[in-house]
Amino acid sequence: MNLVETRFETERLIMRRWVSGQVQAWFTIFGDPDVTRFTFGAPHPDLECSQRAVESTIRKSEQEKPLGWWAIVEHASGEIIGTIGLNAMPDREAAELGYHFRRTAWGKGYATEAVRAVVAYGLGPGGCGRILACIHPENGASRRVLTKCGFQRIDAVAYNGNPEERFTLTRHDVTWQVWHGAHLPSAGRRPSSSLRFVPASGCG
Ligand SMILES: CC(C)(COP(=O)(O)OP(=O)(O)OC[C@H]1O[C@@H](n2cnc3c(N)ncnc32)[C@H](O)[C@@H]1OP(=O)(O)O)[C@@H](O)C(=O)NCCC(=O)NCCS
């Protein structure tokens, strides 16, 4: 198994590691105030800012492997439409999930599809016992994505003065179907069935 070069394929998406030079794609996502509205940080003002962010993401992903961040590529167009990642928590038993899609990709079920795949990886061969996700209370679309993927709300807290709701999903919360850890990390294409899983709650 090659956990470092892990990529995932679902029916419509490819999740693969960010590489240097993919700056315009990053800027299209994070330069848009609609995308950053419910996330920490202002929209990127220019390509230089996105350049630094891409390089930092690549470095951080190297350090946090087998976790880290992936670019999300749409099969149909071959374009990068978003990014998704698992940040390792200090105890390495848990990871924090994050995801962002460019505006033109919203409303097609892509976030749900990508979260299911990355969560399956994280709770399987990624080695996490638990995945956390935090949302702004007004981010209804993100709450819906998490709920569809089986996440449970833990509580509402203030983080650096900003309100957020916290959600979690553990290995014990999911009932795996057609899934075998050894088949998941893949340097090549896998049938989407290898990523199927059903939340124990029956959501989605
Ligand atoms: C949040 C985000 C990832 C959702 O992506 P997406 O691909 O549109 O999500 P999906 O299509 O898989 O699912 C969205 C669901 O939310 C619902 N939804 C959309 N807007 C909503 C709103 N304002 N309130 C409640 N539900 C909403 C959709 O109807 C859909 O649910 P359904 O399948 O039951 O109809 C995307 O909007 C985004 O990138 N936002 C900016 C970055 C961000 O907020 N990231 C999350 C940080 S925690």
The ligand as a Gaussian input file, in Angstrom:
#p B3LYP/6-31G(d) Opt

LIG

0 1
 C      -20.607000      23.776000       1.790000
 C      -20.219000      23.244000       0.430000
 C      -18.960000      22.422000       0.565000
 C      -21.370000      22.349000      -0.087000
 O      -20.968000      21.805000      -1.345000
 P      -22.014000      21.133000      -2.345000
 O      -21.243000      20.341000      -3.327000
 O      -22.944000      22.168000      -2.859000
 O      -22.793000      20.159000      -1.358000
 P      -23.801000      18.976000      -1.771000
 O      -24.425000      19.330000      -3.095000
 O      -23.113000      17.677000      -1.642000
 O      -24.896000      19.048000      -0.620000
 C      -25.428000      20.295000      -0.189000
 C      -26.719000      20.063000       0.577000
 O      -27.032000      21.238000       1.326000
 C      -28.307000      21.735000       0.943000
 N      -28.226000      23.176000       1.069000
 C      -27.717000      24.071000       0.203000
 N      -27.789000      25.301000       0.724000
 C      -28.356000      25.169000       1.946000
 C      -28.694000      26.086000       2.985000
 N      -28.457000      27.400000       2.871000
 N      -29.253000      25.606000       4.122000
 C      -29.497000      24.278000       4.267000
 N      -29.185000      23.358000       3.316000
 C      -28.638000      23.821000       2.165000
 C      -28.507000      21.219000      -0.462000
 O      -29.876000      21.197000      -0.818000
 C      -27.902000      19.819000      -0.334000
 O      -28.743000      18.959000       0.371000
 P      -29.668000      17.858000      -0.395000
 O      -28.725000      16.950000      -1.131000
 O      -30.416000      17.178000       0.701000
 O      -30.549000      18.628000      -1.339000
 C      -20.002000      24.386000      -0.591000
 O      -21.117000      25.219000      -0.570000
 C      -18.762000      25.220000      -0.293000
 O      -17.680000      24.927000      -0.763000
 N      -18.945000      26.298000       0.498000
 C      -17.838000      27.203000       0.814000
 C      -16.784000      26.578000       1.723000
 C      -17.382000      26.011000       2.996000
 O      -18.289000      26.587000       3.588000
 N      -16.827000      24.862000       3.402000
 C      -17.249000      24.196000       4.611000
 C      -16.523000      24.754000       5.760000
 S      -17.026000      23.883000       7.223000

